Amino acid sequence: MAIRKIARMGHPVLARTAEKVPDPTSDEVRALVRDMIETMIDANGAGLAAPQVHEPWRIVVFQAPPERAPEGVDEAEEFDHTAPLTVLVNPEIEIMSPGTEEGWEGCLSVPGLRGLVPRAAHIAYRGVTPKGETIEREARGFHARVVQHECDHLDGILYPQRMEDLSKLIFESEAKHWLGPVHEREPDERDA
């Protein structure tokens, strides 16, 4: 296992569409997934996509336990027990209800910034694990936001591209002015 270098906004690998993984159970995929998990944990992220570690494959890892949700979120954005540490190879998302909810996001590839991003509030997703098992889940709130954020990386999209108002793209150090006194500490939410 190894901690990988994370690509930053502007690197070409983040702007291209990732390739479908032909064999999700291959040794190469399993090694990459181990590195991605170690890199995500080391960087204090909630998720990581393969393009972020310079690999153009359709693979994401994420977790949405209660301590990962940004402070001050309402109940709709709280932990969903169906989002433990998850690995999805060749993931697909289906929007389950119309309309969006705005929420603050950060990204390991866009360090030091946060943005107010609209996302679908209710999704279904599916993918395969490196063991060849199929995962199919529904997600809402923070869980849904993390999945959409990470899958965007597979299509060459960074969260600022989803923002409707770039005046809401701020430095993390200034988040206290937008998010209120509960966020006066340095945010620990780095990705999604």
N, C-alpha and C positions, 0 to 999 in steps of 0.2 A: 504494500500500500504506500501511496505517496500523496503529499499535498501538491496540487497542481497550481500553476500560475493562472490567475483569473483574467480573462480578456476584458478590456475596458472599452466603453463607448468610443466608437471611431475605428475599432479594429474590424477588418473586413469579415472575419468569421462570424461576427454578431449581426451582420447585415444580410446574410444569405439564408436561403431555406435549407434546413438540415435534411440529410438523406435518410430514407427508411432503413432500418436495421434488418438485414436479411436473416440473421440467425440470433434472436434475442438470448439464446442459451449458450452462446460461444464463450470460450475462455477469455477472449479479447473483451467482450462486453462485460463479463463478470469482473475483470480487473479494472476496467474503466469505472464501473459502478462503485467499486470499493474506494477508488481514488476520489470520485465525486463526493461520496458521503464524508470521507475524511476531510476533504477540502471545504465542504459546506459547514461542517461542525467547527473546523479551525477558524473559519471566517465569521462564525456566529450568524450564519444565514438560515432562513426558513426554507430555502429551496435553491436548486442549482440545475441548470440545463447543460448538456454536453457541449454546445457551442461556447459556453462561458469558459470552458477549460480547453478551448481550441480543438475540439473534436466535432466534426460536422454531422453528428448522428442524432436521431430522434429519440433521445433519452432524457428523462428528468428524474430528479430526486427531490422530495420535499417532506416537511413535517409541520404540523400545525397544533402542537400541544398548547395548553393554556398559557404557559410562560412565554410563548412566542408571539401571541397576539399583542398588538400595540396597546399600551395602557390607555384607559379611558374609553375603550370601544364599548358600544352598546351590546345588548345580548345577542343581536343578530350577527355580530362579528366575533363572538366568543368561540372558544374551542369546540370542535365537533369531534367526538371520540372516534369517528371513522377515519381520521387523518393522522394515524401514527406515521412513523418513518415509512415512506412509500417510494418504490422505484417503479417507474412506468417506461416501458420500451414501446415505441410507436404509438404514443397516446392519441386519443381522439376525444374531442369535447362536443357536447350537444347542449345548446341553450334550452333550458326547461321552462322559462317564463320570460315574458317581455319586460322591458325596462331595465334600468341599471341603477346601481348604488355607487356613490363616490366614496373613496377611501384613500388614505395616505399610504404611499408605497415608497420603498427604497429598493436598491438593487446593488448587488455585489459588483456589477459591471458599470455602475454609475455611482461611485463612492462619494459619500459626503452630501448627497442631495436626497430630497424627498419630493414627491409630487402627488397632487390630488387627481386620482385616476378613476374614471367611471368603468365599472365592470358589471357583467351579468350577475344578478344576485343568487340565481339558482341554476346549477348546471348538472349534467351527468357526464361522467368521463369513463373511459375504458382504456386498457392497455395490457401489456403482457409483462410479467416479471422475468428476471434472468433465469428463473427455474422453469419457465414455460407456462406458468399459471396465469390465467386471465383474471384481471381485476376490473370490476364494474361497480361504480359507486355514484351516489348523488352527493352534491355538496352545496352548501350555502355559506354566506358570510366570509370569514377569513379563509376558511378551507377553500371555498370556490375562488377567492381572489388569488391565493397562492398558486393553485393549479393553472388558472388562466395566465398569470404572470409568467410562470415557467414555460408553459406551452407556447406563449408568444415568442420566446427566444428561439424556438424551433422553426419559426417562420420569419426570422430576421427582424423582429419587432422589439424595441425597448419601450418601457413604460412612458417616457416623455412623448412618444409618437401617439399614444392613446389619450393624452391629456387634451382637454377642451380649452383650458385657460392656462397658458404658460406663465402667467403671473403667480400661479400656485406651485411653481417649481422653485423650491427653496433649499437653502443649506440646512443640514440637520441642526447645526448650532443655533439656527434662528427658528426652529420648530416651536419653541415656547410661545412665540408671538402669534402663531396660528392655531396651535393646539391647546392652549391654556396652561394653567399652572401645573397640572398633572404631568406635563411633558417638560418640566424645567430641567430634568436630568438629561444626560446625553442619551438619545434613543438607542436601544439595543436591537431594534428590528432592522436588519440589513437587507433583506431580500423579500419582497412582496409584503 
